[in-house]
Amino acid sequence: MGSLKSLLKHFAKYKWSVVVGVVCLLVVDGMQLVIPRIIKRVVDDLTAGGIAHGDLGRSGLLIAGLAAGIAGFRFLWRFLIIGTSRHIEEDLRNDIFAHLQRLSASYFATHKTGDLMAHATNDLNAVRMASGIGIVAMTDAIILGLATIGFMLALNVKLTLMALIPMPVIAIFTMRAGKLLHQRFERVQETFSDLTERVRESVSGIRVVKAYAQEDHELEKLSEVGRDYVKKNIHLIRIWGAFFPFIMMLSSMSVVIVIFLGGRQVMLGEITTGDLVAFTSYLGILTWPMIAMGWVVNVVQRGSASMGRINKILDTPPEIADADDAIDPGTIEGEIEFRDVTFKYEDDLPPSLEDVSVLVRSGETLGILGRTGSGKSTVCNLLLRIYEATEGRVSIDGHDVTKLTLTALRRAIGYVPQDTFLFSDTIRENVRFGRPDASEEEVADAARIAGILDEIEAFPKGMDTLVGERGVTLSGGQKQRIAIARALLTAPPIVVLDDALSSVDTATEEKIQRELKRVLGGRTTIIVSHRISSIKHADQTIVLDDGRIIERGTHDELLERGGLYADIHERQLLEAEMEASDRAR
């Protein structure tokens, strides 16, 4: 129940719906309790032979009216209480999604996508059940149960006490079964997360699976997780499956007691036939509250387990967030400085960057070159505060990036990451992702600058072409150029291209660079590349190796120095000559 306390703020939002719904539920319960009293009177009058046809008809109409009232108010409580549970489910789903958007990149590096998907589906469904039918079952178990027992006591105290003998057994069984249900349901949910992740990973990597003809192997891996999921569910069902039959058996024992002892009292004249009929009717009504006790335990235990898992997400603070004194400076000129920056992804790992210092003045272009794993992309991540520097300071226009609001910081930077991601939408929507209000002309202009417009227009549906999951229908070069267009459309003062032209050919690269040089004039630009041709026109270039800057200068200065930059340049020239020679043949 502790986990479900966090739902109180959501219930407060819909408190009147819940209150009116519970009142309607209580009205239904009250009407149900009146009907056996009417039946008792009619049976007693019939037995005594003193009832008129009119009284019998009026009694029948009264019961019919009560039945109609029960139907109407039952609809209202279902609409209000179950409807509220749906609204709470929606609010929780939005809260989870919004919180996931705020969490830092490191969180997603340690949590499976399938697990997060399970929270937004199975767990939310369990919480919805607890906040909907759980309220109904709890209300009926307590109010209807106690009221029914009160009416039974009013008829015959001794018979009531005898009929309630099975109740303590039900209570003990319910408590013990509840603990087992909670534990086993948690295991089911954990396994469901594994199953979801297994399916997601296999579908996302379907091209690799097919390329290596590993369909049967993937099926076996999924079957293994599926068998474990079925096994965990069977363990849960063993408890849940025994729950209702056991309660019904105890309820039947109560009926046996009432028929045996009550029938004897009727024969002895201690109670009337109407009392016995009414008592039996109340016992039938009491069956639902006894079952509701099981519903409460099962639904609440499941809801509590699921809400606990959801709370683990909601209670996780983002590692990177706006500082209390964070500011939005408004206009950003684009001067960037890394001063003695050191960064580690994990405390027990060697630094990815160490003592890096570089100043990029507003409007200048910085090139970053280095071998794989030298820390090039890490520079971009620190500038965008995807991660934060372990030591040193990263600043824009003299403002420490940790003192800028994340919105202001990232709004000022057009970023094209090394791992290009496109949404499963049209090309148009992918290009204007950062500016949903961009006009058709602006979208087309950004695509033209990125060197992709002609290819888009050659598609049958043009800008309306669906790119598929992660842009699967496009080539690597096309995806990169669409990502560049997306960044340019926001017209940011700072542009960061992290190996953004690695998948395009040299001729296309040169064409794009000419357009970029024209458009990016006056904007601060950082170009990370393994090709020297992409950065040779930069105002300054730094060469990283093992996280340290080992060379810096202009293209000509670095060639004269004869270091790593010059070696890479010579090797790339040789590769270009060999490719040209091969084409000539």
C-alpha positions, 0 to 999 in steps of 0.5 A, spaced: 500 500 500 505 504 501 507 504 493 500 506 492 500 512 496 503 516 491 497 516 487 493 520 492 495 526 488 492 523 482 485 521 485 485 529 488 485 531 481 478 527 480 476 527 487 469 529 485 468 523 480 470 518 485 466 521 491 460 521 486 462 514 484 462 511 491 456 515 493 452 511 487 456 505 489 453 505 496 446 507 493 446 500 489 449 497 495 443 500 499 438 498 494 440 491 494 439 490 501 432 492 501 430 487 496 431 481 501 426 485 506 421 486 501 421 478 499 421 476 507 414 480 508 411 477 502 413 470 504 411 471 511 404 474 508 403 468 503 405 463 508 400 466 513 395 467 507 393 474 508 396 478 502 392 481 497 393 481 489 394 489 490 399 488 495 403 482 491 403 487 485 405 493 489 411 489 492 413 486 485 413 493 482 417 496 488 422 490 487 422 492 479 423 499 481 429 497 485 432 493 480 432 499 475 435 504 480 440 499 481 442 498 474 442 506 473 446 507 479 451 501 477 452 505 470 454 511 474 459 508 478 462 504 473 462 510 468 465 515 474 470 510 478 472 506 472 473 512 468 477 515 473 482 510 473 483 510 465 484 518 466 489 516 472 492 511 467 493 516 462 496 521 467 501 516 469 503 514 462 504 522 461 508 523 467 513 517 466 514 519 459 515 526 461 520 524 466 524 519 461 525 525 457 528 529 463 533 523 465 540 523 463 543 519 457 547 515 462 540 512 465 538 509 458 545 506 458 544 502 464 536 500 463 533 496 457 528 499 453 524 493 453 523 494 461 521 501 460 516 499 455 513 494 460 512 500 465 508 504 460 504 498 458 503 492 463 505 496 470 500 501 468 494 496 467 495 493 474 495 500 477 489 502 473 486 496 476 488 497 483 485 505 482 478 502 479 476 496 480 480 496 487 476 501 490 469 498 488 472 491 491 474 495 497 468 499 498 463 493 497 468 488 502 467 493 507 461 497 507 456 492 503 459 486 507 458 490 514 451 492 512 449 485 510 452 482 516 448 488 520 441 486 517 443 478 518 444 480 525 437 484 526 434 477 523 437 472 528 444 473 532 445 466 533 444 464 526 448 469 523 454 468 528 454 460 526 454 462 518 460 467 519 464 461 522 468 460 515 470 468 515 476 468 520 479 462 515 478 466 509 481 472 512 487 468 514 488 465 507 487 472 504 493 475 508 497 469 506 495 468 499 496 476 498 504 476 500 505 470 495 501 474 490 505 480 491 512 476 490 510 472 484 507 478 480 513 482 481 517 476 478 512 475 472 513 483 471 520 482 471 520 476 466 515 480 461 520 486 461 525 481 459 520 478 454 519 485 451 526 487 450 528 480 447 522 482 441 524 489 441 532 487 440 530 482 435 525 486 431 530 492 431 536 488 428 532 484 423 537 485 418 543 483 421 539 477 423 537 475 416 544 477 414 547 471 418 541 467 417 540 466 425 532 466 425 532 459 428 537 462 433 533 468 435 527 464 435 530 459 440 532 465 444 525 468 444 522 461 446 527 460 452 524 467 455 517 465 453 518 459 457 520 462 463 515 467 462 509 462 462 513 458 468 512 464 472 505 466 470 503 458 472 506 459 479 502 465 480 496 462 477 497 456 482 495 461 488 490 465 484 487 459 481 486 456 488 483 463 491 476 463 488 475 456 489 477 456 496 473 462 498 467 459 494 467 453 498 467 457 505 461 461 502 458 454 500 459 452 507 455 458 510 449 456 506 449 449 509 450 451 516 444 456 514 439 451 511 441 446 516 440 450 522 435 455 519 431 450 517 431 447 524 429 454 527 423 454 522 420 447 524 421 449 531 417 456 530 423 460 532 424 464 526 419 465 520 419 462 513 420 469 510 426 470 515 430 464 512 428 466 505 431 473 507 437 470 511 439 466 505 438 472 500 443 476 505 448 470 505 448 470 497 449 478 497 455 477 502 458 472 497 460 478 493 464 482 499 467 475 501 470 474 493 471 482 493 476 481 499 480 476 494 479 482 489 482 487 493 488 483 495 490 481 488 488 487 485 492 491 490 498 487 491 499 487 483 498 495 483 502 496 489 508 492 485 507 495 479 507 502 482 513 500 486 516 499 479 514 506 476 516 510 482 523 507 481 523 511 475 519 517 477 524 517 483 530 517 479 533 524 479 536 526 472 543 527 473 543 533 469 538 538 470 537 546 470 541 549 476 537 553 481 541 559 479 540 557 471 539 563 466 537 564 459 541 569 456 537 570 450 542 572 445 548 567 444 554 569 440 557 562 440 564 563 443 566 556 446 571 555 451 574 548 454 578 550 460 582 544 463 577 539 461 577 532 464 572 527 463 570 520 465 564 516 463 565 511 469 570 512 476 573 506 474 575 507 467 581 511 464 579 519 462 576 519 455 578 527 455 584 529 459 586 537 460 583 539 454 583 546 453 581 550 447 577 557 445 573 557 439 571 565 438 564 567 435 563 565 428 570 561 427 570 553 425 573 548 429 575 541 426 577 535 431 581 529 428 583 523 431 583 516 431 577 512 433 576 512 441 580 518 442 574 522 445 572 526 439 564 525 440 565 526 448 567 533 446 560 534 443 557 531 449 560 535 454 558 542 450 551 539 449 551 537 457 549 530 455 554 529 460 558 533 465 565 535 465 569 531 471 574 537 472 575 543 468 570 548 465 566 548 459 563 555 457 559 559 452 559 566 451 563 566 458 557 562 461 559 556 464 554 551 461 552 548 467 549 555 469 545 555 463 538 552 462 538 546 458 533 549 453 537 555 452 543 551 451 541 546 446 536 551 443 543 554 441 546 548 438 544 545 431 547 538 433 548 532 428 550 526 432 555 520 429 549 515 430 544 518 426 537 517 428 530 518 424 523 517 426 519 513 423 515 518 419 515 522 413 522 526 411 518 532 412 517 531 419 524 529 420 527 535 417 522 540 421 523 536 428 526 542 431 522 547 428 515 544 427 512 550 424 517 551 419 514 552 412 515 548 406 520 553 403 524 553 409 524 545 409 526 545 402 532 550 402 535 546 408 534 540 404 538 543 398 543 546 403 544 539 405 545 536 398 539 531 399 533 535 396 534 532 389 534 525 391 527 527 395 524 530 389 526 523 385 522 519 390 515 518 388 512 521 394 517 526 395 517 530 402 511 525 404 516 519 403 516 515 410 523 513 412 521 507 416 524 505 423 530 509 424 530 511 417 531 504 414 528 505 407 534 510 406 541 509 405 546 512 410 548 518 406 541 520 405 540 519 413 546 523 415 544 529 410 536 529 412 539 530 419 544 535 417 538 539 414 534 538 421 540 541 424 540 547 419 533 548 419 533 551 426 538 556 424 542 556 431 548 560 432 552 554 434 553 548 429 556 541 431 557 536 426 559 529 429 562 525 423 556 527 419 559 526 412 562 519 413 557 516 409 557 520 403 562 520 397 567 525 396 564 529 390 557 529 394 561 531 401 565 537 397 558 540 394 555 540 401 561 543 404 561 549 399 553 550 401 555 549 408 561 554 408 556 559 405 550 558 410 554 557 416 558 564 415 558 567 421 556 561 426 560 558 430 561 551 427 565 544 430 566 539 425 568 532 428 571 528 422 576 522 420 576 525 413 581 531 413 577 534 407 572 535 411 576 540 416 582 543 412 578 549 411 577 550 419 580 556 422 583 551 427 584 544 428 585 540 434 588 532 434 586 528 439 589 522 441 587 518 448 583 524 450 589 529 450 590 534 445 597 532 441 596 537 436 593 544 434 593 549 428 591 550 421 591 545 416 597 548 413 601 549 420 599 541 422 602 539 415 608 542 416 609 539 423 609 532 420 605 529 426 599 525 426 595 530 422 600 529 416 600 522 417 593 521 416 593 526 410 598 523 407 594 516 407 588 519 405 591 522 399 594 515 397 587 512 398 584 517 394 589 516 388 588 508 389 581 509 388 581 514 382 586 509 379 581 503 380 576 507 377 580 509 371 581 501 369 
